[in-house]
Amino acid sequence: LGPSEDEEMDVSLSAPPSELSPVERPARVGERAQAAAVDAGILVVLGALVVYFTGRAARADVLSLVGSWPWLAAYLGFLGLFYAGYFTGTTGQTPGKMMTGLRVVDARGRPPGYLRSAGRALVGALGTALAGLGLVPMAMDPARRALHDRLLQTRVVHR
């Protein structure tokens, strides 16, 4: 029997979930290498522009800037940390990670923030510069986390 005309059906609908979390899988080594190569290419172009315009501003050729190379190298290092810290801290993705569908997340699944991202970039650069020893933990970790990911409690996932 259905409701009479005088009675209304009381129907309640549950609210849809605010945001479904997509399935994540740890990023593969090759995907991370592709993203790093894209980011390195961008930073090389930015570095070349900085050196070129520094020479133009000093009205000297690049070889004449030998005395200022330590300062230029420090500035370019800072530029790299800012690049990684800003992009990863804001969205969890550098342009290279955007192109490969990767994202850096913290334990809550959110972008790690600026300070943690800059620290992650610094430790990652040092670990890679030391004959790649900072990347060795990726081979033993089911989540494929490198040393900088483990120390700063982040992970790289593919979405």
C-alpha positions as CSV (number, residue, x, y, z in Angstrom):
1,L,0.0,0.0,0.0
2,G,1.3,3.4,-0.9
3,P,0.8,6.7,1.0
4,S,-2.4,8.4,0.7
5,E,-2.7,11.8,-0.9
6,D,-2.7,13.6,2.4
7,E,0.5,11.8,3.6
8,E,3.9,12.7,2.2
9,M,6.7,10.3,2.0
10,D,9.6,11.1,4.2
11,V,12.6,10.5,2.1
12,S,16.1,11.3,3.3
13,L,19.1,11.2,1.1
14,S,22.6,10.9,2.5
15,A,25.0,13.7,1.4
16,P,27.5,12.7,-1.3
17,P,31.0,12.3,-0.1
18,S,32.8,15.7,-0.3
19,E,35.8,14.3,-2.2
20,L,36.6,10.8,-3.2
21,S,40.2,10.0,-2.8
22,P,41.7,8.5,-5.9
23,V,43.5,5.2,-5.8
24,E,47.2,5.9,-5.2
25,R,50.1,3.8,-6.0
26,P,53.8,4.4,-5.2
27,A,55.6,6.2,-8.0
28,R,57.9,4.0,-10.0
29,V,61.6,4.7,-10.2
30,G,61.4,5.4,-14.0
31,E,58.5,7.9,-13.5
32,R,60.5,9.7,-10.8
33,A,63.5,9.8,-13.0
34,Q,61.4,11.3,-15.9
35,A,60.0,14.0,-13.6
36,A,63.5,14.8,-12.2
37,A,64.8,15.1,-15.8
38,V,62.1,17.6,-16.8
39,D,62.7,19.6,-13.6
40,A,66.5,19.5,-14.2
41,G,66.0,20.7,-17.7
42,I,63.9,23.6,-16.5
43,L,66.5,24.5,-13.9
44,V,69.3,24.3,-16.5
45,V,67.5,26.8,-18.7
46,L,66.8,29.1,-15.8
47,G,70.4,28.9,-14.7
48,A,71.7,29.6,-18.1
49,L,69.4,32.7,-18.3
50,V,70.7,33.9,-14.9
51,V,74.3,33.5,-15.9
52,Y,73.7,35.1,-19.3
53,F,72.0,38.2,-17.8
54,T,74.6,38.4,-15.0
55,G,77.2,38.7,-17.6
56,R,75.2,41.2,-19.5
57,A,74.7,43.3,-16.4
58,A,78.4,43.1,-15.6
59,R,79.3,43.9,-19.2
60,A,81.6,40.9,-19.2
61,D,81.7,37.5,-20.8
62,V,80.9,34.4,-18.8
63,L,84.6,33.4,-18.4
64,S,85.3,36.8,-16.9
65,L,82.8,36.0,-14.1
66,V,85.1,33.3,-12.6
67,G,85.5,35.3,-9.4
68,S,81.8,35.4,-8.9
69,W,81.1,31.7,-9.7
70,P,80.7,30.7,-6.0
71,W,78.1,33.4,-5.6
72,L,76.3,32.4,-8.8
73,A,76.4,28.7,-7.8
74,A,74.9,29.6,-4.4
75,Y,72.2,31.6,-6.0
76,L,71.4,28.8,-8.5
77,G,71.2,26.3,-5.6
78,F,68.9,28.7,-3.8
79,L,66.8,29.0,-6.9
80,G,66.5,25.2,-7.1
81,L,65.4,24.9,-3.5
82,F,62.9,27.7,-4.0
83,Y,61.6,26.0,-7.2
84,A,61.1,22.6,-5.5
85,G,59.9,24.1,-2.2
86,Y,57.3,26.4,-3.8
87,F,55.8,24.0,-6.3
88,T,55.9,20.9,-4.1
89,G,54.8,22.9,-1.0
90,T,51.8,24.4,-2.9
91,T,50.4,21.6,-5.0
92,G,52.7,18.6,-4.3
93,Q,53.8,18.8,-7.9
94,T,56.7,20.4,-9.7
95,P,56.2,20.8,-13.4
96,G,58.1,17.6,-14.0
97,K,55.7,15.7,-11.6
98,M,52.7,17.4,-13.3
99,M,53.8,16.0,-16.7
100,T,54.3,12.5,-15.3
101,G,51.2,12.4,-13.1
102,L,53.1,12.2,-9.8
103,R,52.4,14.0,-6.6
104,V,54.3,14.4,-3.3
105,V,52.1,13.9,-0.3
106,D,52.5,13.9,3.5
107,A,50.9,11.3,5.9
108,R,47.5,12.9,5.4
109,G,47.7,12.8,1.7
110,R,48.2,16.6,1.3
111,P,51.0,18.6,-0.2
112,P,53.8,18.7,2.4
113,G,54.1,22.5,2.8
114,Y,56.9,24.9,1.9
115,L,59.4,24.2,4.7
116,R,59.2,20.4,4.5
117,S,59.4,20.6,0.7
118,A,62.5,22.7,0.7
119,G,64.1,20.4,3.3
120,R,63.1,17.4,1.2
121,A,64.7,19.0,-1.9
122,L,67.9,19.8,0.1
123,V,68.3,16.3,1.6
124,G,67.3,14.7,-1.8
125,A,70.0,16.7,-3.6
126,L,72.6,15.8,-1.0
127,G,71.6,12.1,-1.1
128,T,71.8,12.0,-4.9
129,A,75.1,13.9,-5.0
130,L,76.6,11.3,-2.6
131,A,76.8,8.7,-5.4
132,G,73.0,8.2,-5.3
133,L,73.1,6.7,-1.7
134,G,70.0,8.6,-0.8
135,L,68.0,6.7,-3.4
136,V,69.0,3.2,-2.3
137,P,66.1,2.9,0.3
138,M,63.7,3.0,-2.7
139,A,64.8,-0.5,-3.6
140,M,63.9,-1.9,-0.1
141,D,60.8,0.1,0.7
142,P,57.4,-1.2,-0.5
143,A,56.2,2.5,-0.8
144,R,59.4,3.2,-2.8
145,R,60.4,6.1,-0.5
146,A,63.9,7.5,-0.9
147,L,65.9,8.7,2.1
148,H,64.6,12.2,1.8
149,D,61.0,10.9,1.7
150,R,61.6,8.8,4.8
151,L,63.3,11.6,6.8
152,L,60.7,14.2,6.0
153,Q,57.7,11.8,6.1
154,T,56.5,12.2,2.5
155,R,55.8,9.8,-0.3
156,V,55.6,10.2,-4.1
157,V,52.4,8.7,-5.6
158,H,50.9,8.4,-9.0
159,R,47.3,9.5,-9.4
